[in-house]
Amino acid sequence: MRKGELVLQEAEQLLDGYQPAPSLLHGDLWSGNQAVDQHGEAVLFDPAVYYGDRECDLAMTRLFGGIPDAFLRAYHDAYPIDPGFERRVHIYNLYHLLNHANMFGGGYVRQSEKMMDRILMAV
């Protein structure tokens, strides 16, 4: 709990001055929700759609892995990622880790604690 309180105090500093435009997000963008159809076209499924910072989806692609680096490079070429993303990515992923810790416990609790440590080291 103490780490969580410290993260809340420091989150404002990490996000200070950052004002992203709202984007339509997949909301659950990880390798288990992507595939290639019979025509070789990429498809996404199982959306949890909402409007938010586009970096939330990009962060989740890193959390559970499996999204090719080529995707992220092509994304950045088409729509460059804002400066400071490497600092914000941990805040966005902490939400998902805490959600999984709440639902499944176990290793997600430890991952959440490690993510909080990363956030606190970034400020």
N, C-alpha and C positions, 0 to 999 in steps of 0.2 A: 504494500500500500504506500509506503514512504517513497519508493521510486516513482510510482505513479503520480504522486503529488508533486514531486520535483519535475517530472516531465511536463505536467500541466503548467507549472510556473515558467518553464523554459520554452514551451511551444510557441508562445506569443513572440518571443525573440526570434525563433527560427523562421517564423512566417511573416515577420515584420516587413511591411512594404510590398509584399507579394500579393498581387491582385489579379488572379487568373480570370479569363473569360469563362463563363459556364459552358460546358460541353456535354453532349449526350454521351453517357458512358455505358459500357457493357455491364460493369459492376461486379463481374466474377470472371475476369479475364485471366485464365491460366490454361496450361496445356490440355487439361481434361475437357475444356470447353471449346476446342478448336479441332478442325479436321480438314481433309481435302476430299471433295466429292468425286464422283466417277468421271468428271470432265477435267479434273485437275484444278478446280477452283477452290480457294480457301473458303471455309464456312465457320461461323461462330454460332454456338447454341447455348442454351441454359442461361439467358441473360437475367440480370438483376438490375434493370435499367434505372438510371437516375441522372440528374444533371449535377455536375460538380467539376472539379479540376481534372483536366485530362491526364494529369500526372498520376492520379489515383489508379487508373487502369495500367499505365506504364509501370508503376511501382509493383502492382500485383504480378505482372509478368515475370518479375525478378524473384518474388517471394516463393513461389512454388515451381519456378523454372519451367523449362520445356519450350519456351518461345524462342525461336532461332534468333541469333544476333543479327542476322540479315534483316529480320523484321524491324528491329529497333533502329538499325542504320537507315533503312528506307524511310521509316517514320520520321527520323530526325532530318533526313534530306528534304522530305516534303513539308514538314512543319517542325522547325527547330525547337528543341527542348529549352525551356527557359533556364537562365543561370540560377544556380542554387538547388537544382533538382537533386543532386547527390546528397544534399543535407536534408531535404524534405522527404525523400523516399522512405526513410525509416519511420517518420510520423504516420505516413499513409499506410504503411504495412503493419504498424503496431495495431491499428484498428482490427485488421483481419486476424492477427495472431491472438489478440484478446478475445475476439469472437470465438475462435476455434478453442481457446483455452476454456472458455465458459461452456462450450458444448461438449468438448471431448477430454479436457484436462490433460494429464500426462505431459508429454514433451512440449506441448504448446505453451504450458505455463513457463517452462525454462526458456523457450524461444522468446516469449514475451519479455521476460526479465533481461535477456541478452539484448533485445532490441531497445529496451529502455536505457540500458547502459550505453549503447551506441548513440542514442539521441543525446544523452547527457554529456557524452564526450564531444559532441559536435558543436556545442554552444561555447 
